[in-house]
Every structure is written in structure tokens, then in C-alpha cells.
């Protein structure tokens, strides 16, 4: 045991923390960042609850409404739970937001979970959605 302890001490002495402080700090920051990325991936692995309401943003592309609704129905959302989003009517925590993405020529529908709804004064562009915090869940191609 004494000999093994001597090997460990020798390894620690060779690491020379004082000489490689920058390297150790970078290693610690990298490790923290990596753990954060893994935790974020675990959180976004959330299963979609189709019993909740989903607010659909078309971004002016009414021609893609049927296609977007078809995808949401395929995901399990009943047609009556798909609500056309408006600036005055926002969802609640646990509901979803689905939007055609990237305007003006969307090629996918992005699903987001509403995580918080704050009381805010509506603005002209976003209305009450300005106070809605959301987390990306998944995206699906339109075609």
C-alpha cells in the first residue's frame, strides 16, 4: 500500500498544478460546459403531451395551415386542441407553441414547450407573447 501511495503522490507531483494553472482552468470550464450540454439534451428529451393545447403560428403563410395541422395531428394532437395563435391569446405553462420556421419561406415546423407566462404590457409586434418563455422540443420537416 505504501508503494502504491508513493505512485499516486508522484503522479500528483508531476502534474504541477502551479505551472499549468491555465490548462487546469480551461479543463474545468470545458468540463462544466460539457455537463451543461448533456443536461440540456436530457431536458429537451421531453415527451410531447398531445392532450395539451398547441398554439400554431403561421407567420403569414396561411397556405401551409393544412400541412402544419396534419403534422400536429400526426404527433397526436386532436384537431380541437390546435389553436391559431393570436397576439391576445397566449397559452399556459405546459401548453405548446408550434411555428412555421424560418419565415418567410418555412421548411419545418418547430414545437416549443411553454415554460412560463409573465404578465406584460403587450407590444405591437408580439402582443402578450412577449411574456411567454418557451423551450425548444423538436422540429419536423414540412414536406
C-alpha distance (Angstrom), angle and dihedral (degrees) to the residues before:
residue distance angle dihedral
X1 . . .
X2 3.78 . .
X3 3.79 90.7 .
X4 3.83 91.1 50.4
X5 3.79 90.6 48.9
X6 3.75 88.3 52.7
X7 3.83 90.9 55.1
X8 3.81 91.8 51.6
X9 3.80 91.5 48.8
X10 3.79 89.7 48.9
X11 3.81 91.2 52.2
X12 3.81 91.3 48.6
X13 3.80 90.9 48.9
X14 3.81 90.6 50.4
X15 3.78 91.7 53.4
X16 3.81 89.2 65.2
X17 3.77 98.1 -164.9
X18 3.80 92.2 -163.9
X19 3.81 92.9 59.2
X20 3.79 95.2 46.0
X21 3.82 102.3 39.2
X22 3.80 94.0 130.2
X23 3.80 91.4 50.0
X24 3.80 91.6 49.6
X25 3.80 92.2 47.8
X26 3.81 91.1 50.2
X27 3.80 89.9 48.1
X28 3.83 91.0 51.1
X29 3.83 92.8 47.9
X30 3.81 91.3 47.3
X31 3.80 91.2 50.1
X32 3.81 92.2 49.8
X33 3.81 91.0 48.1
X34 3.82 91.7 49.0
X35 3.81 91.9 50.0
X36 3.82 89.4 49.6
X37 3.81 91.8 52.1
X38 3.80 91.4 49.4
X39 3.82 91.9 48.4
X40 3.81 90.7 49.4
X41 3.81 90.5 51.8
X42 3.79 90.7 50.1
X43 3.83 90.6 50.9
X44 3.79 93.9 48.1
X45 3.78 90.4 53.2
X46 3.82 85.1 85.4
X47 3.78 116.2 145.9
X48 3.79 114.4 -122.8
X49 3.81 113.1 -115.2
X50 3.82 104.1 -145.6
X51 3.81 91.8 -167.2
X52 3.81 89.2 73.8
X53 3.79 125.5 84.1
X54 3.79 119.7 -97.1
X55 3.81 120.4 -154.4
X56 3.79 111.3 -147.6
X57 3.81 121.1 -147.8
X58 3.79 113.0 -164.6
X59 3.84 96.5 178.2
X60 3.79 90.9 -141.9
X61 3.81 94.6 -48.4
X62 3.80 100.7 117.6
X63 3.81 87.4 156.7
X64 3.84 88.4 72.2
X65 3.81 96.1 48.8
X66 3.82 96.3 100.8
X67 3.80 91.8 46.8
X68 3.84 91.9 49.2
X69 3.81 92.5 46.8
X70 3.81 90.4 48.9
X71 3.81 90.3 55.6
X72 3.82 91.3 48.7
X73 3.81 91.4 48.9
X74 3.82 88.5 49.6
X75 3.82 87.7 55.0
X76 3.80 88.2 56.4
X77 3.81 102.6 -97.9
X78 3.81 111.5 140.1
X79 3.81 111.9 -124.9
X80 3.82 90.3 -117.1
X81 3.83 90.2 59.2
X82 3.81 92.4 57.0
X83 3.81 106.2 94.3
X84 3.78 125.6 -172.9
X85 3.80 104.3 -120.2
X86 3.78 118.2 -121.3
X87 3.79 132.4 179.8
X88 3.83 91.7 -112.0
X89 3.80 100.8 44.6
X90 3.80 115.8 63.3
X91 3.74 128.6 172.8
X92 3.77 129.1 -116.4
X93 3.77 132.9 -111.9
X94 3.80 108.1 -66.4
X95 3.80 94.6 27.1
X96 3.79 121.2 109.9
X97 3.74 137.6 -120.5
X98 3.80 118.7 -150.4
X99 3.77 120.6 -170.8
X100 3.73 137.7 177.8
X101 3.78 104.4 -113.9
X102 3.18 134.9 -126.1
X103 3.75 105.8 15.6
X104 2.99 135.2 -121.4
X105 3.85 92.6 29.3
X106 3.81 105.2 22.5
X107 3.77 120.0 -166.9
X108 3.80 98.8 175.9
X109 3.77 143.7 30.5
X110 3.79 116.0 -123.1
X111 3.82 120.3 -151.9
X112 3.81 119.2 -153.1
X113 3.80 131.1 -177.9
X114 3.81 115.7 -131.9
X115 3.80 105.2 -126.9
X116 3.80 101.8 172.6
X117 3.79 138.8 8.1
X118 3.81 116.2 -156.8
X119 3.80 126.2 -166.7
X120 3.80 105.9 -111.3
X121 3.76 140.1 160.9
X122 3.81 105.6 -103.5
X123 3.77 117.9 -116.0
X124 3.80 128.1 -152.0
X125 3.80 97.2 -104.7
X126 3.82 105.0 40.7
X127 3.78 104.3 14.7
X128 3.80 112.8 -163.9
X129 3.82 91.1 -17.9
X130 3.80 85.2 81.5
X131 3.83 87.2 82.3
X132 3.79 96.8 47.7
X133 3.80 117.9 104.8
X134 3.77 116.5 -160.6
X135 3.78 141.9 176.2
X136 3.79 125.5 -141.3
X137 3.80 111.6 -112.4
X138 3.80 106.5 171.6
X139 3.78 144.8 -39.1
X140 3.78 131.9 -136.9
X141 3.81 130.5 -161.3
X142 3.79 115.6 -109.5
X143 3.78 94.7 -138.7
